[in-house]
Amino acid sequence: MRRTTALRTAALAAGLTVLTGCGIRGTAVPVDAGSAPSRAACVVRPGAQGTPPASGFATQSVHLVCSSQLLPVTRTLALPGDSADALTVARALLDELQRKPSAAEEEAGFITDVPRQLAVDGPHKGDPAGTLRLNRAPDELPPVALAQLVCTFVGTAAADGRQVVLLGGPGGEAPKSYPCSDDTRTHPETVQSTGTSVS
């Protein structure tokens, strides 16, 4: 009887040694180790977008959201006639931002925050050349949507090839200059203007 008790005691002691030997102490307090790593690839499979139609041209200006960052995707712009003026290009790019991501883009983790009701028009009288007017004040847009718009327009004909885009709202407020910096792409929620533009 004593021998059986001794064996049970030894087995219990060995079990406790195994449980405590890893050096991690149990706790009843939940531990926040941060969010789980994203599984989004943020890369569209080669050839998944298909071949651009003869009537359009491929561009990598369109910026979508993936893993909380802005990244360019390849889209095909179909412009009416041979027109490539700033407003026509801006409207075509806005249409792409509002379009639901393709199956390949969704599979890679891409989404868009740009509202479907957003529209873009040309400058008001007295605006600096190249100004684009939205039907909502830029600062009233969701920050990520504004960042998408800015980074998509910058460097294209919509911004006259400049590295800033001049955006205003429907009212009489002066348009502002918006650049697309590396920080804007990495943290689109922090997008901000460089101030009021003057003609």
Summary of the structure (lengths in Angstrom):
residues: 199
radius of gyration: 27.1
end to end distance: 100.3
largest distance: 103.0
contacts: 533
relative contact order: 0.13
helix: 32%
strand: 18%
